[in-house]
């Protein structure tokens, strides 16, 4: 039985309340009260017991121009939803290390060992032998493939690698709590409702490619929005697929701009006066996670993704737009933009599939949400401000605060300021775990021993995951721009 959304929300709020005061929004010396979004990941065991695995606060991201300086040490996106998922990945890796450290008799309430019958390997991966010279030769060949950009190229229909040693337990469900509507498409109705003038904006030709400009003669009075029927009946399969394709005729849109343009991929930040980024909105990232699971590339080399999908996302009642969530996250049955990926889902390998979560309402409010702070101090301009601090916590006891993507008190971009959820720290931990696994998992270890982070991501072992992302971004999330510039560093 699915957990009560109020119970899920209360658990995350309780864990945040237990954090030290220094991790919470402040009242500044000038009397300005800070607010911040909160998100958390909760596991539900087969007995119904709930466990908070990670939580995070935050609402900013790294300007694209600064990515080359990050070198794996700086978070790119610390919106609460994204950071909570990264902290969840840290929890999963720490849980795998604990399971390995405990010996053959050890067990975990969240992870399990996979047996050989579950583990499939591609022809490239399975050709490895126990001969050291053969392993070294294959490693050199793979490195050459990486340098030539051909890693991941496999025969059409050939089995993709699927030999992770761990899996998320099938009887443990995952839920997410968010104190605010995810930025991007799921919150557009809320954005429009807050406008003094909700008239559609004209889409400038600069945001359209020549092909798109011909296909969509947008101008005053013309708004080619994705607009599911306001009735409760779902669109037909054909209509849903057509609508999902039509909404993605633009490139990614900036923040809340062109708010009447529905179904589109959007970029952070929401503020037009902030430095530009290529970080996608939380709505878009959560929509894609319905296909890739909550596991990132590094964790996916060690843990099968098939069980690590969200079952529900819990939002305060005031932040839940049923229309927006249906459009942003649903498939054909509910007339959402994800209908475009469903024809591909059945062919995905590696444990991947489209798994739609359910958006649910809670009556609990976060003490430091903008609404709660306004209720205490009033909505007068200048009395409220967004907190610059981002906080991350995991169920294994890790806790930290970051400013600008770097641990608070550390120099920006310094390796000593790398968050426990940073690319560098997650890669190092993944490599440590692969080393503990021994010769039986030589493929994962070789991939993680690559010279650069980019080479790890291009590993042949992640081909199934890349295929999923390619299908999602070519269909439902068309216009997705890669946020590149921080993958050339090594350990």
N, C-alpha and C positions, 0 to 999 in steps of 0.2 A: 504494500500500500504506500502511495506517495505521501511524503511528509506534509504536514500542514504548513502553508507558507508563512504564517505568523510565527510558528515554532522555528523555522529556518532563519527568519529575520532576527528573532529574539536572540538566537545563539550567536550570530555574528556580532550583533550590538553588544551583547554581554562580554564577548572576548575583547572588543575594542575598549569598552569601559574599564577593563582590567589593566590596560596599558598605562604606563606612567604619564603624568600630566604633560611632560615635555614632548610627548608624541601627539598631542591634541592641539586643535586650533586655539589661538590666544586672543586675549583682548590687548591690543597694542597700546603703547604709551599714550597715543593721541586719542584713545577711546574707541578706535575702530575695532569692530568684532569680526573675527575670521570665521569662514565656513569652508567646508571641504566635502567632496563626495567620498563614500565608503563602498567597498565591494568585498565579498568574501565567498569562498568555495566551501561547501558543506557536503560531507559524505553521509549517506544513509545506509546502515548495515541491514542485513536480512532480518534482524530482530527489531528493526525500526529505530535503533539507536542512532543519534546524530552526532557527528564529530566535525568541528570546524578545522579545516586543514590549512587554510591560508586566508589572510585578509590584507587589504591595502587601502590607503587613501591617496589622493593626488588628482591633478587635473591639468597637467602641462606636458609638453613634449619638446624634444631637442630640435632646434632649427636645422633644416637640411644642410645648410652651409657648414655646420659644425660636425657633421658625421665623420669626415676623414680624420678628425682629431680624436675621435672617441676611442679607437683602438680596442674595442671590446670592453672598455672600462666604464662607460657611461650608458645609462639607460636611454633608449631612444624615445620611449613613450611611457609616461608614468600617470596616465589616467588610471583611476582606481580599478576599473575592470581589467585593463591590460596588465597592470602590475600584480593584481591578485592572481591572474592566470600564470604569470611568470613565477610568482612565489609558490603556486601549486606545483609547477614543474620542479622547483627546488625541493619541495616536500617529497615528491615522487622519487627523485634521485636519492635523497637522503634515506628514504624508506628502503630502496633497493640496496644501498650500502649496508644498512642495518641488517637486512635479511641475509646478505652474504657474510657479514661478520659473525652472525650467530651460529654458523655451521649448519650441517645437514638437517638437524632437528628444528631449526628456527622456523617461525611462521610469522606472517603479517596479516592484520585484519584488512589490508587494502590491496596488497600485491600477492601474487602466487607465482611459483615456478611453472613454466610451460613444459609439456612433455614433447618427445621427439615427433609424435604423430601430428602435432599442431604446427610444427616448424617447417616451413617450406623455404627453399633457397633457389635463386635463379641459377642458370647454367654457369654464369661467371663466378658467383659466390661458391657454389657447390663443387667447383672444379678444384678448390684448394685441397692440397694433400698435407700429410704430416711431414713431408720432406722439407727441410729447411731451405734448400736451394730453390725448390719450386715455389715456396711461399715468398721468398725474396724476389724471384723473377716476376711473380704475379703482382707483387707490391709495386715494382718498378713500372710494369705495364700500366697499372692503374694510375700511377702518378703521371705517366706520359699522357694517358687519356685525359686526365684532369687538366693538364697544361694545354692540351689541344681543344678543350671544351667539348669533348665527345662523351664524357661520363654521363651515364643515364640513357645513352642510346642503346636500345634493346630491340630485338626482333619483335614486330607487332604481335601481340598476343602471347609473348613468352612470359612465363611465370616471373613475377617480381619477387625480390628477396622479402622474406617474412619469417625470419628466424630469431626474433628477439627472445632472450631467455626468460623475461618476465611478462606478466599480463596483469591488467587491473582486474580485480575479482568481479565476476559476472553478477554476483548478488549484492554488490555495493553500488548504489546509485549516487550520482553527483548532482548537486543543486548550486545555484549561484544567487546571491543576494546583491542588489545594487540600490543604493539610497537615492539615486537619480536615474531618470530615463537615459539609456545609452545615447551618447551624442551621435548625430547622423540621422539616418532615415527613420528610425523608430521614434524619434522625438520631434519630427517635423510638424505634426499636428499641434503639439504643445508650443512649438516655436511660433506657428502662425497665430495661435490663440493669444499669444503675448504681444503681438504687433499692434501698434496704433493704426497702421494701414496694412492690411493683409492682401493688398492687390498683388497679383503675380508680377515678378520682375521680368523684364525682357532679357532673353539669353543672348549675350553678345556673340558675334560671329567668331571672335577670337577663341572661344571655348569649343568651337566646332571644327572638325576636320572638313576638307572640301567635300568628301563623300557624305558626311553627316549633315553638312549645310544644305546639300541638295535634297537629302532625304527628309529633313525637318525644316521647313521654311518658318522658323520661329520668329515672331515679332510681336508688336503690341496686340493684345487680344488673343494671342495664340499661345497656349500653354500645354505642351505635349507631356503631361504628367502621367505617372502611373497612378491610377485612381481606382482601386477595387470598389466594387459595388458597396454602397452604404448598408445594403441589406445583409442579413446574416447568411444568405445562400452563397456557396462557394462558386467561383468561376469554373466553367468547364475546363477540361484538360487542355484543349486547343486554345481557348481564350486566355488561360493563365500563361501558357507558354508564349503566346504572342505578346501579351502585355509585358511579361518579364523581359522579352527581347527589346521591345520598344523603349523601355525606360532607360536602357543603357546606350543611348545614342550619343551621349556627351562623354567627355573625359571627366575625371574626378572634379567635383565642385568644391569651392573653398568654404569650409565651415558651414555657417547657417545661411550663407548667401543663396539667392534664388530659391528661397525656402519653399516655394510652391512647386518646385521641380521634385517630384516624389519618385522614390525607387532608385535614385542615383547614388553612386559611390561618392563619398565626401571625404575631404581632407581636414585634418586638424591644423591649426587651432580654429576655434569658432570666431575669435576676434579678428576683424579685418586688419587691425593695426599691428598685429603680432608678426614676428618673422615667419616666413613660409616654411612649411614642412611637407614631406610626402607620407606622413603617418596617416593611415586611413582611420575613419571614424570607428568608434567602439561598436556601433551597429554593424558596420561592414566586417569588422574582425570577428564579432560573435557569429555573424551569418556564416562566415567561412569556417569557423570552428565546428559548426554543425556537420561539416564534411571531413575536416582534418582531425577532429577530436581536440581536446584541450592540450594535448602533448605537442611540444615544439619539436624541431628537427633532432636535437640532441637526445632528448628523452625517448624519441621514437626509434633510435638505434638500439635501445635497451628494453623498452616496454612496448608490447603490442598495443596499438591504439584502439582496438575493437571495443573495449569496455569503458574508455575514458571520455565519454560524451555526456554533455549536460542533459538532464531530464527536465529541469525547470529553471526558469529565471524569475526571481521574486522581486517585484518593484512596489514602492509605496503606491497606494491607490491613486493619489494625485498625479503620479508620474507614469501611469500605465495607460497608454493609448492603444486600445484594442486594434483599431484600424492601422495605426503605425506599426505595431508589432506583427500583425498579420502580413502586411506588405513587406516588411524588412526581413522576416525570418521564415515565413511559411512556404510550403510547396504548393503543388497544384490543388490539393484538396481544399485549401483555404485561400486560394487565389493570390499567393505571394510570389515575389520575384525569384525565390529559390526553385520554382517549378522548372526553370531552365536547366538545372543540374540533374533532375531526376532521371532523364533518359540515360545519363552517363553512370549513375550510381551503381547500377547492377553489374557493370563491367569493371569497377574498381577492384584492385587487388590489395593485399597487405592488411586486411582487416578494416579497410575504410568503407564508409557508406554515408549517405545523407541521413542524418537523424535529427529530426526537428524537435526542439525543446518547446515546452509550454510556458508562456508568460503568465504569471499569477500575481495577484494583488495581495498586499499586506496592509494592515491598519497601523503597523508600527512605523514611527518616524525616527530618523536618526537625529540625535541631539544637536549635531553640528551641520545639519543640512541647511541650505540657504533659507528654506521655508521656516525651519525651527528657529534659526537665529533672528530672522525678521520678526517672527512672532514675539520674541523676547525684547528686542531693542527697537523695533520699528523699521520701516522700509525707507526712511529718509536717505536721500542720496549722500554718500560719503560715510555712512555709518557702518557699512559692511564691506568686506574685501575677501577675495579668495585667498586661502592659505597657500604660501609658496612651498610648504613642507609636504613631502610624500613619505608615508610610513608603510612598511611591509613587515609582515609577521607570518610565521609558519607554525604548524602544530608540533614541530620538533624543537621549538624554543628559539628559533632565530628571530631577531627583531632589530630593525634599523630605521633610521630616518635619512632621507636624501634631499638635497637641494640641487636643482638643475641636473638631476640624474646622477649625482655624485654623493657619496656618504657625507652627511652633515659634518662640517669641521675639517674636511679634507680639501686639498687643492683640486680645482676642476681639472679633469682629464688625467689626473695622476692615477697610476695603477693601484696605489694604496687606498684610493677612494672608490674602488670598484664595489658595487652592490653585490650582495649574495645572489641576486637574480640577474646579474649582468651576463652578457655573452661569455666573457672570459671565465667567470667563476663557474658557470654551468658547464662549459666545455671542460675545464680542468676536473671537475667532479665526475663527469661522464667518463673521461679517460681513466681516472682512478678506478672507477667501478669496472670498466672493461678489463683493466689489468688484473683485478681480483678474480675475474671469471676464468682465467687460465686459457689454455690452448683450445679449448672447445669453442671459444667465441672469437677466433682469430679475425673474422671478417669485420666485426664491430670494432675491435681494437685497431685494426689497420685503418679503417675509415677515420677513427678519432685521432690517430697519430698523424694525420695529414699536416702539411706544413702551415697551412693557413685555415682560418675559419671558413672562408669561401670554399676551399677544397672539401672540407667536411660536408658542407651543405650540398655540394655537387656530387657527392659520393653516389655510386651506383646503388648502394643499399637504400637510398632515399628516393629511388625512382618512382615507386608507387605513390609516395606522398606528393612528389612534384607533379605527377599526372593529375592527381585530385585537384591541386591548386590551379593547374593549367585549365582544367575543365571548368572550374568554378569561375575563374577570372575571365574566361572566354565567353561565359554564358551569363549567369545571374549577376556577377559583379564586374561586368565589362567596363573598362575604363580604369581598372586597378593599376596604379603606377608603382613600380618597384622602388623601395626606399633603400637605394644602394649607396655605398661609400664607406662602410665599416665592416669589411670582410677580408681585408688583406693582412690582418694581424695574426701572429702565432703565439703559442704558449712558451 
